[in-house]
Amino acid sequence: MANRRNVLRGAAAATAAAVGATSAAGSAEAHAGGREPTVKEPITTKIPRGQERYFDPYYNVVRGQVPASYHPWVANRQDRVLLYTRTAGPRHAHLGPALPAGLNPPLTEAHVLQNAIVTWMNEAGVQVDWTEDVTLMPGIGSAYKAVVFGSTSRDTLFKHGTAVQPNAAVNTTTPAHLDAARTALRQYMRAGGGFVGIHNAIGGTEYNWPYYEGLCGGTQYYDHGANQNGTVITLAKDSSTRALPPRWEFKDEWYNWMPFPTRVKFLLAVDEASLATKSSTHPGHGKFHPISWCQYYDGGRSWVTALGHDAQAYIDGSDFPGQNFFKKHVVDGILSTMGKIPFCG
């Protein structure tokens, strides 16, 4: 067991080193300026030294383990997050029925994920608003410290069914802006917002929007095998892994990635040798199969985990394997993305 864990951790270190070594090596490459800025400064005169090495021309952002790229542009952020669970395609059972428009519509027992995140974060002293209303996506100047995407799907940020004319590509009879939520999310991140993606949020959301793919680590879900038990490897010391043992059991679909995530800090992996079945198409990731990671992205913070398929994982006191560890990982991931505890350090 110990040897296998060392192999996996070694693979994590090697992968992180390979992704970060674009030019100079060693400490000169690390963290472009070292620490998150705490006050706004002109972006044309105070560009942190070395930050240009972290510019990603494909996604047109600075991204990676680069605290100096953070933008502290909103001074009045509250200890509050927005939970967004809109689905524009397949809907996980743990989300319950679709919610009506507006902020904080009534929840039922079937809304398992929503109830869990609200309860867990309230226990941590954080208020949670929830919605599936695409018009309420945080944007410029938003006071939310983070937006949490819980098992969203497909083009969740597109305002479907609005101002559509069969014989016209563009309807000019209304002021409808059908992808306004995409603009809002991008501007929210650029002002130092926090993004958290849980399960299908990085497993089938906004497939065809490169900015969102980069936000999730430069990767997308490809496929998965059976929903089955597996062994999770805690890869790194981090605020979001501080309560986790080196190895722990969990049950999930164990998403496969394509392309492989890059420029991120890998937090958790699954030991593929612990899985009974694999995807029939994707070859898997061998000795290094990551399932949680974090990064700075376009001025903001991004933390994502592929875990969380089964509704029982969100129910405290259930006998679901690893439920308590999953809860701690998610809560601390959100807290770190909010900046209440160190982020991605």
Backbone torsions as a table, in degrees:
resi	resn	phi	psi	omega
1	MET	NA	-48.1	-178.3
2	ALA	-62.6	-40.2	179.7
3	ASN	-63.5	-42.4	-179.9
4	ARG	-64.1	-40.5	179.3
5	ARG	-62.8	-40.5	179.0
6	ASN	-64.9	-37.8	177.9
7	VAL	-62.3	-45.3	-179.2
8	LEU	-65.4	-42.4	179.1
9	ARG	-67.0	-36.3	176.3
10	GLY	-63.6	-39.6	177.6
11	ALA	-64.0	-38.8	178.4
12	ALA	-62.4	-45.8	-179.8
13	ALA	-63.8	-41.7	-179.5
14	ALA	-65.1	-40.2	179.5
15	THR	-65.1	-46.5	180.0
16	ALA	-61.0	-40.7	180.0
17	ALA	-65.2	-41.0	-178.6
18	ALA	-65.3	-38.4	-178.4
19	VAL	-70.9	-36.6	-175.9
20	GLY	-82.9	-17.1	-173.0
21	ALA	-88.3	67.0	-179.4
22	THR	-85.7	-22.6	177.3
23	SER	-145.7	-99.7	-178.2
24	ALA	-71.1	159.2	-178.3
25	ALA	-108.7	167.2	171.4
26	GLY	76.5	-157.9	-171.8
27	SER	-65.8	-23.9	179.3
28	ALA	-63.2	-24.4	-178.0
29	GLU	-86.7	-20.6	-165.7
30	ALA	-80.2	134.0	162.0
31	HIS	63.0	14.7	168.9
32	ALA	25.6	69.6	177.4
33	GLY	109.7	-16.3	168.4
34	GLY	91.3	-57.5	-171.6
35	ARG	-127.4	157.7	174.7
36	GLU	-66.3	133.9	172.3
37	PRO	-67.0	152.2	-179.0
38	THR	-112.3	-11.8	178.1
39	VAL	-131.3	155.9	177.9
40	LYS	-70.8	137.5	175.0
41	GLU	-136.2	153.1	178.7
42	PRO	-57.0	129.0	-174.6
43	ILE	-75.7	-12.5	179.2
44	THR	-90.8	-14.0	-176.4
45	THR	-117.3	-9.6	-176.3
46	LYS	-127.3	42.7	178.8
47	ILE	-73.2	120.0	-177.8
48	PRO	-58.5	138.5	-179.2
49	ARG	-58.9	132.6	178.2
50	GLY	87.1	-6.6	-175.5
51	GLN	-64.5	-28.5	-178.8
52	GLU	-61.6	-23.9	177.7
53	ARG	-65.9	-20.3	-176.2
54	TYR	-99.6	4.9	177.7
55	PHE	-74.2	129.5	-179.6
56	ASP	-105.2	107.3	-175.6
57	PRO	-68.6	-21.2	179.5
58	TYR	-72.6	-46.2	-180.0
59	TYR	-93.0	-6.2	176.6
60	ASN	61.3	41.5	-179.7
61	VAL	-142.7	163.1	162.5
62	VAL	-89.1	126.8	-179.7
63	ARG	-147.6	158.0	178.6
64	GLY	128.4	-161.2	179.2
65	GLN	-85.5	72.7	-169.2
66	VAL	-134.6	76.7	-176.2
67	PRO	-55.1	-33.4	-177.3
68	ALA	-66.2	-11.2	179.4
69	SER	-85.7	-3.1	-177.8
70	TYR	-69.5	143.9	-177.6
71	HIS	-110.6	103.1	177.3
72	PRO	-85.1	61.1	-170.3
73	TRP	-90.3	-12.8	-178.5
74	VAL	-118.1	114.6	-172.9
75	ALA	-86.4	-16.8	-171.6
76	ASN	-108.2	28.8	179.2
77	ARG	-64.5	140.8	-177.4
78	GLN	-101.2	162.3	174.6
79	ASP	-76.9	65.7	-174.5
80	ARG	-145.6	141.4	176.4
81	VAL	-126.0	157.8	174.5
82	LEU	-108.0	123.5	176.2
83	LEU	-95.5	121.5	-175.4
84	TYR	-117.8	121.5	-173.7
85	THR	-130.2	24.3	-179.1
86	ARG	-67.9	136.3	176.7
87	THR	-118.5	136.1	177.9
88	ALA	-118.2	27.1	-178.7
89	GLY	-170.1	-140.2	179.5
90	PRO	-54.9	144.5	-177.5
91	ARG	-126.1	122.9	179.5
92	HIS	-67.8	145.9	-178.2
93	ALA	-61.1	-29.4	-176.8
94	HIS	-70.7	-7.7	176.9
95	LEU	-88.1	-16.2	-176.1
96	GLY	68.8	-169.3	180.0
97	PRO	-68.0	155.5	179.7
98	ALA	-57.2	142.9	-178.5
99	LEU	-90.9	148.8	176.5
100	PRO	-70.9	169.7	-179.5
101	ALA	-64.1	160.5	176.5
102	GLY	105.6	176.3	-179.3
103	LEU	-97.0	133.6	176.2
104	ASN	56.9	51.6	174.4
105	PRO	-67.2	162.4	-177.7
106	PRO	-59.1	139.3	175.9
107	LEU	-106.9	149.6	175.4
108	THR	-113.0	177.4	177.3
109	GLU	-62.2	-23.9	-178.6
110	ALA	-72.3	-19.0	-179.9
111	HIS	-85.3	70.1	-169.4
112	VAL	-67.6	-49.0	-179.1
113	LEU	-61.8	-46.1	-177.4
114	GLN	-61.0	-46.8	179.7
115	ASN	-61.3	-39.1	-178.4
116	ALA	-65.7	-49.0	-177.4
117	ILE	-63.0	-40.9	178.2
118	VAL	-61.3	-48.0	-178.1
119	THR	-65.8	-48.1	-177.3
120	TRP	-60.4	-44.7	-176.4
121	MET	-74.6	-33.4	173.7
122	ASN	-60.4	-39.1	176.4
123	GLU	-60.8	-29.7	-179.5
124	ALA	-91.3	6.2	177.8
125	GLY	83.7	20.4	-177.8
126	VAL	-116.8	131.3	176.9
127	GLN	-83.4	144.5	-179.0
128	VAL	-125.2	126.1	164.6
129	ASP	-100.3	153.0	-179.7
130	TRP	-136.4	150.8	-178.4
131	THR	-164.2	159.0	165.4
132	GLU	-126.6	22.3	-179.9
133	ASP	-93.2	111.7	-174.7
134	VAL	-64.8	-19.7	-179.9
135	THR	-78.2	-6.1	-176.3
136	LEU	-104.0	13.9	178.5
137	MET	-62.3	130.8	178.5
138	PRO	-59.0	147.1	-179.7
139	GLY	-137.2	-146.8	-179.4
140	ILE	-57.5	129.8	174.9
141	GLY	77.6	3.9	-178.8
142	SER	-59.1	141.6	-178.7
143	ALA	-88.1	-3.9	176.6
144	TYR	-67.6	138.3	176.0
145	LYS	-81.8	-20.3	176.8
146	ALA	-159.0	152.7	168.3
147	VAL	-115.6	130.3	-175.6
148	VAL	-109.7	116.4	175.0
149	PHE	-91.5	112.9	-179.2
150	GLY	-105.9	104.0	176.3
151	SER	50.3	40.0	171.6
152	THR	-64.1	168.6	178.9
153	SER	-150.2	151.0	176.8
154	ARG	51.1	-144.8	-175.1
155	ASP	-84.0	69.7	-174.8
156	THR	-66.1	-18.4	-177.5
157	LEU	-98.7	11.2	180.0
158	PHE	-103.0	132.7	-177.7
159	LYS	-84.4	85.8	-174.1
160	HIS	-67.7	152.2	171.9
161	GLY	71.7	21.7	-177.9
162	THR	-116.4	130.2	173.3
163	ALA	52.8	46.1	-179.3
164	VAL	-100.2	131.3	173.9
165	GLN	-124.0	124.8	-177.3
166	PRO	-57.8	-30.4	-175.0
167	ASN	-101.5	15.3	-179.0
168	ALA	-142.5	133.6	177.6
169	ALA	-71.5	-30.3	179.8
170	VAL	-129.9	129.5	177.1
171	ASN	-96.9	115.0	-178.3
172	THR	-99.5	10.1	-177.8
173	THR	-87.4	-9.4	177.8
174	THR	-133.6	163.1	177.4
175	PRO	-86.8	20.6	-174.9
176	ALA	-59.1	134.9	174.7
177	HIS	-119.6	96.9	-165.5
178	LEU	-71.9	-22.1	176.7
179	ASP	-116.7	34.6	-179.8
180	ALA	-59.7	-31.1	-178.7
181	ALA	-67.4	-30.9	175.4
182	ARG	-64.1	-46.2	177.8
183	THR	-59.6	-44.2	-178.6
184	ALA	-61.4	-45.9	-178.6
185	LEU	-63.2	-42.0	-179.9
186	ARG	-64.0	-44.4	-179.9
187	GLN	-68.6	-33.2	175.9
188	TYR	-63.1	-44.9	179.5
189	MET	-65.5	-41.1	-177.7
190	ARG	-64.5	-21.4	178.6
191	ALA	-93.5	12.0	178.0
192	GLY	94.6	24.7	178.5
193	GLY	-73.5	169.7	177.7
194	GLY	-116.7	138.1	178.8
195	PHE	-121.6	131.7	174.1
196	VAL	-124.4	127.9	177.4
197	GLY	-117.1	124.5	-179.1
198	ILE	-115.3	128.7	176.4
199	HIS	51.9	-112.7	-171.1
200	ASN	-67.1	-7.9	174.4
201	ALA	-61.8	-27.0	171.4
202	ILE	-115.3	18.3	-177.2
203	GLY	-126.8	24.0	179.9
204	GLY	152.0	29.2	-178.4
205	THR	-119.5	135.1	175.4
206	GLU	48.8	51.4	-179.5
207	TYR	-50.7	-39.3	-168.3
208	ASN	-106.6	23.6	175.5
209	TRP	-117.7	102.3	-174.9
210	PRO	-55.9	-36.5	-179.0
211	TYR	-57.3	-42.0	-178.6
212	TYR	-70.0	-38.0	176.4
213	GLU	-59.1	-43.6	176.8
214	GLY	-63.9	-39.1	178.4
215	LEU	-58.5	-31.3	-179.8
216	CYS	-91.2	10.9	176.4
217	GLY	105.2	16.4	-179.0
218	GLY	71.2	34.0	-175.1
219	THR	-146.6	168.0	173.2
220	GLN	-145.4	152.7	171.2
221	TYR	-58.9	136.8	173.1
222	TYR	-106.5	-58.2	175.9
223	ASP	-162.4	-175.5	176.6
224	HIS	-151.9	163.7	175.4
225	GLY	-90.5	-149.9	-179.2
226	ALA	-70.8	154.1	169.6
227	ASN	-72.5	112.2	-167.9
228	GLN	-154.0	164.0	177.0
229	ASN	-69.8	147.7	177.1
230	GLY	-158.3	168.6	-179.7
231	THR	-104.3	123.2	178.3
232	VAL	-89.1	135.4	176.3
233	ILE	-104.5	123.8	172.7
234	THR	-81.9	112.8	-169.3
235	LEU	-88.1	-35.7	-166.6
236	ALA	-137.7	152.5	168.9
237	LYS	-76.4	126.2	-176.2
238	ASP	-162.4	158.3	176.5
239	SER	-56.8	-34.6	-176.5
240	SER	-85.8	-1.8	176.3
241	THR	-120.0	7.6	-172.5
242	ARG	-64.3	-24.3	-177.5
243	ALA	-103.3	12.5	-173.8
244	LEU	-106.9	143.9	174.5
245	PRO	-77.3	168.8	179.8
246	PRO	-60.2	-34.9	179.3
247	ARG	-138.7	138.6	177.7
248	TRP	-153.7	154.6	-174.8
249	GLU	-90.1	145.3	178.1
250	PHE	-153.8	166.6	176.8
251	LYS	-127.0	128.1	-179.0
252	ASP	-162.5	-173.4	178.5
253	GLU	-91.2	-15.9	175.1
254	TRP	55.9	72.6	-176.9
255	TYR	-57.4	142.3	169.9
256	ASN	-101.1	148.2	-171.8
257	TRP	-114.9	147.2	173.0
258	MET	-158.7	117.5	-3.5
259	PRO	-71.8	170.8	-179.6
260	PHE	-69.9	139.2	-179.3
261	PRO	-60.1	144.4	-176.7
262	THR	-134.2	160.0	174.6
263	ARG	58.1	26.1	-177.9
264	VAL	-116.0	164.7	169.0
265	LYS	-94.6	114.8	-179.6
266	PHE	-76.9	131.1	-175.1
267	LEU	-107.7	-46.3	-179.0
268	LEU	-133.4	151.4	172.4
269	ALA	-136.6	164.6	171.1
270	VAL	-108.6	139.0	176.0
271	ASP	-78.6	104.5	-176.6
272	GLU	-60.4	-25.0	178.3
273	ALA	-67.6	-16.8	-179.9
274	SER	-88.0	-5.5	-177.4
275	LEU	-91.6	134.8	-178.0
276	ALA	-76.0	-34.7	-178.4
277	THR	-132.9	156.8	179.3
278	LYS	-123.9	169.5	172.1
279	SER	-61.7	146.1	179.3
280	SER	-82.4	-10.5	-176.8
281	THR	-113.1	-59.5	-179.1
282	HIS	-67.6	136.8	-177.8
283	PRO	-75.4	-3.7	-176.9
284	GLY	83.3	-173.8	-177.0
285	HIS	-121.0	11.8	173.9
286	GLY	63.2	-125.5	-174.0
287	LYS	-83.5	-2.5	178.7
288	PHE	-141.4	98.2	-176.4
289	HIS	-121.6	88.8	-175.5
290	PRO	-72.5	151.1	179.3
291	ILE	-136.0	-8.6	173.7
292	SER	-144.6	144.5	177.6
293	TRP	-162.5	171.4	179.7
294	CYS	-144.2	162.6	179.8
295	GLN	-167.3	161.0	165.0
296	TYR	-88.3	141.4	-174.2
297	TYR	-145.0	115.3	171.8
298	ASP	53.1	36.8	178.8
299	GLY	97.9	-13.0	-178.3
300	GLY	-116.0	-170.5	179.3
301	ARG	-115.8	140.4	179.5
302	SER	-133.7	129.5	179.7
303	TRP	-134.4	128.4	-176.1
304	VAL	-138.1	150.3	172.6
305	THR	-140.8	139.7	177.3
306	ALA	-84.5	-9.5	-178.2
307	LEU	-71.3	157.2	172.3
308	GLY	115.6	31.7	-179.7
309	HIS	-75.0	-44.3	-171.1
310	ASP	-84.2	136.1	180.0
311	ALA	-59.9	-32.6	-178.0
312	GLN	-64.3	-22.3	179.0
313	ALA	-66.3	-17.8	-177.8
314	TYR	-101.7	4.2	-175.7
315	ILE	-108.1	110.1	178.9
316	ASP	-60.8	137.9	178.5
317	GLY	85.6	-3.6	176.9
318	SER	-72.7	163.3	178.6
319	ASP	-91.8	19.0	179.3
320	PHE	-65.7	131.8	-176.3
321	PRO	-61.1	128.3	176.2
322	GLY	75.5	11.8	-175.1
323	GLN	-56.4	-46.0	-176.8
324	ASN	-66.7	-36.0	178.1
325	PHE	-68.8	-39.9	176.2
326	PHE	-59.7	-45.5	178.6
327	LYS	-58.0	-48.3	-178.7
328	LYS	-62.7	-39.2	180.0
329	HIS	-63.3	-45.6	-178.7
330	VAL	-67.5	-47.5	-178.8
331	VAL	-60.8	-47.4	-179.7
332	ASP	-69.4	-30.6	174.6
333	GLY	-63.4	-43.2	178.0
334	ILE	-66.6	-45.3	180.0
335	LEU	-59.9	-39.5	-179.8
336	SER	-69.5	-37.5	179.4
337	THR	-67.3	-31.3	175.0
338	MET	-71.8	-18.2	-176.5
339	GLY	88.3	10.7	179.8
340	LYS	-78.8	-24.6	170.5
341	ILE	-132.8	161.5	-175.3
342	PRO	-54.3	139.0	-177.1
343	PHE	-100.2	127.2	164.8
344	CYS	50.0	39.9	-176.4
345	GLY	-89.6	NA	NA
